[in-house]
Amino acid sequence: MIKKYKIGMNPNSRNGFKKGHKDLVSLKSRKKIALKMIGNKNALGYRHTEKAKRKIKRCSESRQPTLGKHWKVKDTFKMKKSKSEEHKKNISKARIEWWQNSENYRRMFKAFAIKPTRPEIFLTKFLNKILPREYKYTGDAQFILRGKCPDFLNINGKKKLIEYNSRYFHSKEITGETTKMHEQNRINHFKKFGFDTLILRENELKNLKKLKNKIITFNYASD
C-alpha cells in the first residue's frame, strides 16, 4: 500500500512542507523513473565510462585556453612585451614626480584613510607633556616636503622634525634599504629644505627617561 500525502507535503522534511512542491510523486513511481533514466545521456547524474573519461582528459590537455570573444587577446600579449631601459626610466621618473606633488600625496592619504598608529598617538601625548605647544603630529599628510611626510613638525618657530620608525614598516623588507640607509636618506631629504630631523626607533619607547632626554637635547640644540 502506497502512503498518500497532501499536495505540497514532503515526507522527508521536518515540518512536512516544502515551498514549490505542488505534486508529490510516490516512491514506486520514482523507482520507475530512475530505471528509465539509466543510460540516458541527457539526464542529470549521467556517468561517463572510463574510456570516455580518458578521451575527455586527452582532449582537455591538448586544448588551448580561450579567453572568450570579448577579450582582446592581442592586447594582452602586447602588455607582456619587455620595456626598454629608457621606457622604464621614464615611468620611474613620472611616478616620482607624481608622488612629489603634495596634492596627489594628500589625496592618496585621504583615500586610504590613514590614521596615526598607537606609538604615534603615544608620542603626540608624550611630546605635549614634556614640550607643550612645540610639536604637532603631521603624519597624516598635513605637512609634505617634496613627496615625503614627516611625523612631527615643530610649530614654535624652529625648523625641526621628529620621525618615528617602527621596526617592521621601516625595515629593508618594506623600504628596500637598510635601516641606517633609510634613516639617513630621510634626514638628507629634509635637510635640503633646512630642517633638522630626529629619528626615534621603536625600541626607544621602552625607556621614557632616555627618550625624554634625547628629545629635549635635540629640541634645544643650537638655540
Summary of the structure (lengths in Angstrom):
residues: 223
radius of gyration: 34.9
end to end distance: 106.1
largest distance: 106.1
contacts: 476
relative contact order: 0.07
helix: 48%
strand: 10%
